[in-house]
């Protein structure tokens, strides 16, 4: 009976949009009724709230664990997109590249829904990140830069900076 009472308390919290308190009540209700599904719903609502408040890092932390639920993955992909774009604008290319990786890895299932997003800066982001890596004294960073640049060439990039950066990478490897 206590689990049932805790479940109903969770229902009231959910109805009043107090999702954190609802999660606690549902967890304490253990396996009563559909408590585990209600916990996922609360997490989804929290993730969407963060997204709507433009707290994309917080949204992505929550939504990545429930990306199969409703349209969580769409919110997750858009969060990664905005984080990528913001990091790129701040010239934090390493972080932008990491978000780009997450964006690309999660976007296949929502590709129709994200067509409107401008991804034209992604190639430049990769080149800027490769430039940063190419200046490293760590060989693995320089090799990673070469890998990024060679992948861009294979994908048909015509950016004139690529060959110059590759040349700089080879010189850096010799110096290291």
C-alpha positions in Angstrom: 0.0 0.0 0.0 2.9 2.4 0.7 4.1 1.9 -2.9 0.6 2.8 -4.2 0.5 5.9 -2.1 3.9 7.0 -3.3 2.8 6.4 -6.9 -0.2 8.6 -6.4 2.0 11.3 -4.8 4.2 11.1 -7.9 1.1 11.5 -10.1 0.2 14.7 -8.3 3.8 16.0 -8.7 3.7 15.1 -12.4 0.3 16.9 -12.8 1.8 20.0 -11.2 4.9 19.8 -13.3 7.2 19.2 -10.4 9.2 16.6 -12.3 12.1 16.1 -9.9 9.7 15.4 -7.0 7.7 13.1 -9.2 10.8 11.1 -10.1 11.7 10.7 -6.4 8.1 9.5 -5.6 8.0 7.1 -8.6 11.4 5.7 -7.6 10.2 5.1 -4.1 7.1 3.4 -5.4 9.5 0.9 -7.0 7.8 -1.3 -9.5 4.2 -0.2 -8.7 2.1 0.1 -11.8 4.0 2.0 -14.5 6.4 3.9 -12.3 9.4 3.3 -14.5 7.6 4.7 -17.5 6.5 7.7 -15.5 10.1 8.4 -14.5 11.1 8.4 -18.2 8.2 10.8 -19.0 9.4 13.1 -16.2 13.0 13.0 -17.5 11.6 13.8 -21.0 9.7 16.8 -19.7 12.8 18.1 -17.8 14.9 17.7 -21.0 12.3 19.6 -23.1 12.2 22.3 -20.5 15.9 22.7 -20.6 15.8 22.7 -24.4 13.1 25.4 -24.4 15.2 27.5 -21.9 18.2 27.1 -24.3 20.1 25.1 -21.7 21.3 22.7 -24.3 24.1 21.1 -22.3 21.6 20.2 -19.5 19.0 19.0 -22.1 21.5 16.8 -23.8 22.7 15.2 -20.5 19.1 14.1 -19.8 17.9 13.3 -23.3 20.8 11.1 -24.3 19.6 8.5 -21.8 16.1 8.4 -23.1 16.6 9.1 -26.8 14.2 6.3 -27.9 11.3 7.9 -26.0 8.9 10.0 -28.0 10.9 12.6 -29.9 13.7 12.9 -27.4 16.3 12.2 -30.0 15.1 15.2 -32.1 15.6 17.5 -29.1 18.9 15.8 -28.4 20.2 16.3 -31.9 19.0 19.9 -32.0 20.8 20.5 -28.6 24.0 19.1 -30.0 23.6 21.3 -33.1 23.1 24.5 -31.0 26.0 23.5 -28.7 28.2 22.9 -31.8 27.2 26.2 -33.4 27.8 28.2 -30.2 31.2 26.6 -29.6 32.1 27.3 -33.2 31.1 30.9 -32.9 33.3 31.2 -29.8 36.2 29.6 -31.7 36.3 26.7 -29.3 36.8 24.2 -32.1 37.7 21.2 -30.0 34.4 21.4 -28.2 32.5 22.2 -31.4 34.1 19.2 -33.0 33.0 17.0 -30.1 29.4 18.3 -30.4 29.6 17.8 -34.2 30.5 14.2 -33.7 27.5 13.7 -31.4 25.2 15.6 -33.8 26.2 13.4 -36.7 26.1 10.2 -34.7 22.6 10.8 -33.5 21.0 12.6 -36.5 20.3 9.7 -38.9 16.9 8.9 -37.4 15.7 12.5 -37.5 17.3 13.6 -40.8 14.0 14.8 -42.2 13.2 16.9 -39.1 16.5 18.7 -39.1 16.7 19.6 -42.8 16.2 23.3 -41.9 19.3 23.4 -39.8 22.2 25.2 -41.5 25.2 22.9 -41.4 27.3 24.8 -43.9 29.8 25.7 -41.3 30.6 22.1 -40.3 33.4 21.7 -42.9 35.0 24.9 -41.7 34.7 23.8 -38.1 36.5 20.6 -39.0 39.3 22.5 -40.8 39.6 25.0 -37.9 39.9 22.1 -35.4 42.5 20.4 -37.6 44.5 23.6 -37.7 44.5 23.6 -33.9 45.6 19.9 -33.8 48.2 20.4 -36.4 50.1 22.8 -34.1 50.3 20.3 -31.3 53.6 18.8 -30.1 51.7 15.5 -29.5 52.1 13.2 -32.6 48.6 11.6 -32.1 47.0 15.1 -32.3 48.8 15.9 -35.5 47.9 12.5 -36.9 44.3 13.1 -36.0 44.4 16.4 -37.8 45.7 14.6 -40.9 42.9 12.1 -40.6 40.2 14.8 -40.5 41.7 16.6 -43.4 42.2 13.5 -45.6 38.6 12.5 -44.8 37.4 15.9 -46.0 39.5 15.5 -49.2 37.9 12.1 -49.8 34.5 13.6 -49.3 35.2 16.0 -52.1 36.2 19.2 -50.2 37.7 21.8 -52.4 38.9 24.0 -49.6 42.3 25.4 -50.5 43.6 25.3 -46.9 43.6 21.5 -46.7 46.9 20.8 -48.6 48.7 23.6 -46.7 47.6 22.3 -43.4 48.5 18.7 -44.3 52.0 20.0 -45.3 52.2 21.8 -41.9 51.2 18.5 -40.2 54.0 16.6 -41.9 56.5 19.3 -40.9 55.2 19.3 -37.3 55.6 15.5 -37.1 59.2 15.9 -38.2 59.8 18.5 -35.6 58.2 16.5 -32.8 
